[in-house]
Amino acid sequence: MSIRRLPPHLVNRIAAGEVVERPASALKELVENAIDAGAARIAVVLCAGGTARVEVADDGCGMSASDIALALERHATSKLPDEHIEAVLTLGFRGEALPSIASVARLTIESRTADGDGWLRTVDNGDVVREGPAALPPGTRVVVEDLFARVPARRKFLRSPRAEYAACLDIVRRLAMARPDIAFSVEHDGRRVLAAMNPEDRPARVAALTDRALAGNAVTVDLERDGIVLGGVAGLPTYNRGVADHQYLFVNGRPVKDRLLMGAIRGAYAEMLPRDRHAVVALFLDVPPGEVDVNVHPAKTEVRFRDPALIRGMIVTGLRRALDANGLRSVQRPPESSLAMWQAEDTLVLDRLPAVFERRQTFFAPPPQARAEPAAEPVPETIRFPLGVARGQVARTYIVAEAEDGLVLVDQHAAHERLVLERMRAALSGGRVAAQALLLPEVVELDEPACDRLEARAAELSDFGLDLERFGPRAMLVRATPAMLGSGDVTGLVTDLADELAAHDEALSLRERLDAVAGTMACHGSVRAGRVLSVAEMNALLREMEVTPHSGQCNHGRPTWVKLGHGDLEKLFGRR
């Protein structure tokens, strides 16, 4: 078969396979065009998840009749004034979107410039079927109808209208985050589903489009290095999600999905999140155009950086600094469901009080699991301490403290575990952790592979203050343990370290391995639940938490403290 030149309509359909995968793809291209046109307001209307109709209207610069005709030709664009594609500053630049959409749907463009007349052109699956004057205010309105109606092979691969609608909404949400100076609205099947109408600052727009609670449970990220600026908001480690769909990444105002950036986020939150939980972040990178390639894929959601190591390092550093500066913070209050359960339990107890008093002897028989100790000195002012002052201990596990603005409950084991870990990290940064020699060396019996792993890492473990050596094929001899751990279960510590090395040894970098070892040691060296603490000990723990990085969550990502504000307490007792 001889080589032939493909006809334009077939070329457009082939291009549409890359540019227009689903309604959300078409919507993304249209909204980006509106942004590039300088719009201050963008309105989106969807029908049946976008499978029946996608409409985008803006108040941008508009187009003349000749520009509309040219915009529907392949590789015609106003966004590349010269041939320097590496210096592109707009979201679109390839000149493929409109002709690709018009080849697989019915596309209508109405547009008017500020000093001209309105014009309309309709293209139905590649054929111009209507053209003429149009009455509309300055700006552009684009309507896409019956996407893939004449391409059944593509139509059948679309998902349900509900799933397509969710994808469309996610696209607009991401673009609205990138441009908080633009008002966005979305209607679906006649119902308003998104409204970001007023120009906002970036944190407020992100919180409005994700979860209002994020504003009170996030830190601001701000870092500049070598002409690259990183900004955005990052949720506290205790404010997390079960999936990673609340991680929003932007490069020069362009929403992207990049493995390098996602990996950097995971690295920054390492040792602060449970393994099955994900951080909530919205990060914005402003990079000189020459340092990033956006022309990787027609969909323009992938980018490549000239110096990926610099970008990864900036994200890890920026997130770590922001989280370190707010180390003692945790999720500000228990979720509403927890408070509702507490209130339900209170109501149940009140309803059963008559029966309880009939059995009062049985009711008071168990010893209470709480304690309070008279203060030897005047209680300090709570206003000076963010976590308040200790008032007692509940169930030998939770410290009850009174702060200026409410009641603080602290999980003593989780909190102390984080404090010990941060002490170890600080000691390691200064060289090594101080060791405490055992009066009698202790023999720990393990299987041979476990002993091999520990022996191979003996030098690293020595930096943590754990001195051990091989003692036959199936045993290790422990001569010293980290001094900050005190007297503890040496066998349990060594066994857990062997298991940790077995699970992650070769897969993790040296730094990550050291953090894993430190985390395991910290767990063994922390105050256990069930231990009675004096008021002085409880207050000492609270004060150290206030000055320790990441003390708002334990080494496994769970919160170390929660606060019931005065308003929450009043709700529990029906005062408001």
ChimeraX attribute file (.defattr): number of C-alpha atoms within 10 A of each C-alpha:
attribute: neighborCount
match mode: 1-to-1
recipient: residues
	/A:1	3
	/A:2	3
	/A:3	5
	/A:4	6
	/A:5	6
	/A:6	9
	/A:7	8
	/A:8	14
	/A:9	17
	/A:10	13
	/A:11	15
	/A:12	25
	/A:13	21
	/A:14	13
	/A:15	19
	/A:16	23
	/A:17	14
	/A:18	14
	/A:19	22
	/A:20	25
	/A:21	16
	/A:22	22
	/A:23	27
	/A:24	23
	/A:25	18
	/A:26	22
	/A:27	26
	/A:28	20
	/A:29	22
	/A:30	25
	/A:31	26
	/A:32	16
	/A:33	23
	/A:34	27
	/A:35	23
	/A:36	18
	/A:37	20
	/A:38	15
	/A:39	21
	/A:40	18
	/A:41	21
	/A:42	24
	/A:43	20
	/A:44	25
	/A:45	20
	/A:46	26
	/A:47	17
	/A:48	15
	/A:49	24
	/A:50	27
	/A:51	24
	/A:52	17
	/A:53	21
	/A:54	26
	/A:55	23
	/A:56	22
	/A:57	22
	/A:58	26
	/A:59	23
	/A:60	24
	/A:61	18
	/A:62	25
	/A:63	24
	/A:64	19
	/A:65	21
	/A:66	9
	/A:67	14
	/A:68	18
	/A:69	16
	/A:70	16
	/A:71	20
	/A:72	24
	/A:73	17
	/A:74	18
	/A:75	14
	/A:76	18
	/A:77	17
	/A:78	14
	/A:79	18
	/A:80	17
	/A:81	9
	/A:82	8
	/A:83	8
	/A:84	8
	/A:85	17
	/A:86	13
	/A:87	16
	/A:88	19
	/A:89	17
	/A:90	16
	/A:91	20
	/A:92	23
	/A:93	21
	/A:94	18
	/A:95	19
	/A:96	23
	/A:97	29
	/A:98	25
	/A:99	27
	/A:100	28
	/A:101	32
	/A:102	26
	/A:103	28
	/A:104	27
	/A:105	23
	/A:106	23
	/A:107	28
	/A:108	21
	/A:109	25
	/A:110	26
	/A:111	31
	/A:112	27
	/A:113	20
	/A:114	14
	/A:115	9
	/A:116	13
	/A:117	17
	/A:118	23
	/A:119	22
	/A:120	22
	/A:121	21
	/A:122	21
	/A:123	22
	/A:124	19
	/A:125	25
	/A:126	22
	/A:127	13
	/A:128	15
	/A:129	12
	/A:130	11
	/A:131	16
	/A:132	11
	/A:133	14
	/A:134	15
	/A:135	12
	/A:136	15
	/A:137	16
	/A:138	20
	/A:139	23
	/A:140	27
	/A:141	25
	/A:142	23
	/A:143	21
	/A:144	28
	/A:145	23
	/A:146	19
	/A:147	26
	/A:148	24
	/A:149	17
	/A:150	13
	/A:151	14
	/A:152	9
	/A:153	10
	/A:154	15
	/A:155	16
	/A:156	10
	/A:157	10
	/A:158	15
	/A:159	13
	/A:160	12
	/A:161	16
	/A:162	12
	/A:163	12
	/A:164	19
	/A:165	21
	/A:166	13
	/A:167	19
	/A:168	24
	/A:169	21
	/A:170	16
	/A:171	18
	/A:172	23
	/A:173	23
	/A:174	22
	/A:175	20
	/A:176	24
	/A:177	30
	/A:178	24
	/A:179	19
	/A:180	20
	/A:181	19
	/A:182	20
	/A:183	18
	/A:184	25
	/A:185	19
	/A:186	22
	/A:187	17
	/A:188	19
	/A:189	13
	/A:190	10
	/A:191	10
	/A:192	12
	/A:193	11
	/A:194	18
	/A:195	16
	/A:196	21
	/A:197	16
	/A:198	14
	/A:199	16
	/A:200	17
	/A:201	12
	/A:202	20
	/A:203	20
	/A:204	16
	/A:205	22
	/A:206	25
	/A:207	18
	/A:208	19
	/A:209	17
	/A:210	16
	/A:211	10
	/A:212	13
	/A:213	14
	/A:214	22
	/A:215	19
	/A:216	13
	/A:217	21
	/A:218	26
	/A:219	23
	/A:220	19
	/A:221	22
	/A:222	17
	/A:223	17
	/A:224	13
	/A:225	10
	/A:226	8
	/A:227	8
	/A:228	15
	/A:229	16
	/A:230	21
	/A:231	21
	/A:232	23
	/A:233	26
	/A:234	26
	/A:235	25
	/A:236	30
	/A:237	32
	/A:238	27
	/A:239	22
	/A:240	21
	/A:241	15
	/A:242	12
	/A:243	12
	/A:244	15
	/A:245	12
	/A:246	16
	/A:247	18
	/A:248	22
	/A:249	22
	/A:250	24
	/A:251	20
	/A:252	19
	/A:253	19
	/A:254	25
	/A:255	21
	/A:256	19
	/A:257	17
	/A:258	14
	/A:259	10
	/A:260	15
	/A:261	20
	/A:262	16
	/A:263	13
	/A:264	20
	/A:265	23
	/A:266	16
	/A:267	19
	/A:268	20
	/A:269	19
	/A:270	19
	/A:271	22
	/A:272	24
	/A:273	22
	/A:274	18
	/A:275	12
	/A:276	9
	/A:277	16
	/A:278	23
	/A:279	25
	/A:280	25
	/A:281	25
	/A:282	25
	/A:283	23
	/A:284	25
	/A:285	21
	/A:286	16
	/A:287	18
	/A:288	14
	/A:289	15
	/A:290	12
	/A:291	15
	/A:292	18
	/A:293	17
	/A:294	25
	/A:295	17
	/A:296	11
	/A:297	11
	/A:298	18
	/A:299	19
	/A:300	20
	/A:301	16
	/A:302	18
	/A:303	17
	/A:304	14
	/A:305	16
	/A:306	11
	/A:307	10
	/A:308	14
	/A:309	11
	/A:310	13
	/A:311	20
	/A:312	19
	/A:313	15
	/A:314	20
	/A:315	26
	/A:316	18
	/A:317	17
	/A:318	22
	/A:319	29
	/A:320	21
	/A:321	19
	/A:322	19
	/A:323	24
	/A:324	17
	/A:325	14
	/A:326	21
	/A:327	21
	/A:328	23
	/A:329	28
	/A:330	24
	/A:331	24
	/A:332	16
	/A:333	17
	/A:334	13
	/A:335	9
	/A:336	10
	/A:337	9
	/A:338	11
	/A:339	17
	/A:340	13
	/A:341	11
	/A:342	13
	/A:343	16
	/A:344	12
	/A:345	12
	/A:346	13
	/A:347	11
	/A:348	11
	/A:349	13
	/A:350	10
	/A:351	11
	/A:352	10
	/A:353	12
	/A:354	11
	/A:355	10
	/A:356	15
	/A:357	12
	/A:358	10
	/A:359	11
	/A:360	12
	/A:361	10
	/A:362	10
	/A:363	10
	/A:364	11
	/A:365	8
	/A:366	8
	/A:367	6
	/A:368	9
	/A:369	11
	/A:370	15
	/A:371	17
	/A:372	14
	/A:373	13
	/A:374	11
	/A:375	11
	/A:376	8
	/A:377	6
	/A:378	7
	/A:379	11
	/A:380	11
	/A:381	12
	/A:382	16
	/A:383	13
	/A:384	11
	/A:385	15
	/A:386	18
	/A:387	28
	/A:388	24
	/A:389	28
	/A:390	28
	/A:391	20
	/A:392	20
	/A:393	25
	/A:394	18
	/A:395	14
	/A:396	18
	/A:397	21
	/A:398	22
	/A:399	26
	/A:400	23
	/A:401	22
	/A:402	22
	/A:403	22
	/A:404	17
	/A:405	16
	/A:406	16
	/A:407	20
	/A:408	24
	/A:409	19
	/A:410	25
	/A:411	21
	/A:412	25
	/A:413	21
	/A:414	27
	/A:415	27
	/A:416	24
	/A:417	26
	/A:418	29
	/A:419	24
	/A:420	23
	/A:421	25
	/A:422	20
	/A:423	16
	/A:424	25
	/A:425	19
	/A:426	13
	/A:427	15
	/A:428	17
	/A:429	10
	/A:430	9
	/A:431	11
	/A:432	18
	/A:433	23
	/A:434	19
	/A:435	20
	/A:436	18
	/A:437	16
	/A:438	13
	/A:439	8
	/A:440	9
	/A:441	13
	/A:442	15
	/A:443	17
	/A:444	20
	/A:445	18
	/A:446	17
	/A:447	11
	/A:448	14
	/A:449	13
	/A:450	21
	/A:451	24
	/A:452	18
	/A:453	16
	/A:454	24
	/A:455	17
	/A:456	12
	/A:457	15
	/A:458	17
	/A:459	14
	/A:460	18
	/A:461	22
	/A:462	18
	/A:463	18
	/A:464	25
	/A:465	23
	/A:466	25
	/A:467	22
	/A:468	24
	/A:469	17
	/A:470	17
	/A:471	14
	/A:472	11
	/A:473	13
	/A:474	15
	/A:475	18
	/A:476	24
	/A:477	16
	/A:478	22
	/A:479	19
	/A:480	21
	/A:481	26
	/A:482	24
	/A:483	16
	/A:484	18
	/A:485	20
	/A:486	13
	/A:487	13
	/A:488	12
	/A:489	11
	/A:490	17
	/A:491	16
	/A:492	12
	/A:493	19
	/A:494	23
	/A:495	16
	/A:496	16
	/A:497	22
	/A:498	23
	/A:499	14
	/A:500	16
	/A:501	19
	/A:502	15
	/A:503	11
	/A:504	13
	/A:505	18
	/A:506	10
	/A:507	11
	/A:508	13
	/A:509	11
	/A:510	12
	/A:511	9
	/A:512	16
	/A:513	18
	/A:514	19
	/A:515	18
	/A:516	21
	/A:517	20
	/A:518	22
	/A:519	25
	/A:520	19
	/A:521	25
	/A:522	25
	/A:523	21
	/A:524	20
	/A:525	23
	/A:526	22
	/A:527	20
	/A:528	17
	/A:529	14
	/A:530	14
	/A:531	13
	/A:532	17
	/A:533	19
	/A:534	17
	/A:535	21
	/A:536	14
	/A:537	12
	/A:538	22
	/A:539	19
	/A:540	13
	/A:541	18
	/A:542	25
	/A:543	16
	/A:544	15
	/A:545	23
	/A:546	19
	/A:547	15
	/A:548	18
	/A:549	21
	/A:550	29
	/A:551	30
	/A:552	28
	/A:553	27
	/A:554	28
	/A:555	29
	/A:556	18
	/A:557	24
	/A:558	20
	/A:559	23
	/A:560	28
	/A:561	27
	/A:562	19
	/A:563	21
	/A:564	19
	/A:565	17
	/A:566	14
	/A:567	12
	/A:568	19
	/A:569	15
	/A:570	12
	/A:571	14
	/A:572	16
	/A:573	10
	/A:574	9
	/A:575	9
	/A:576	9
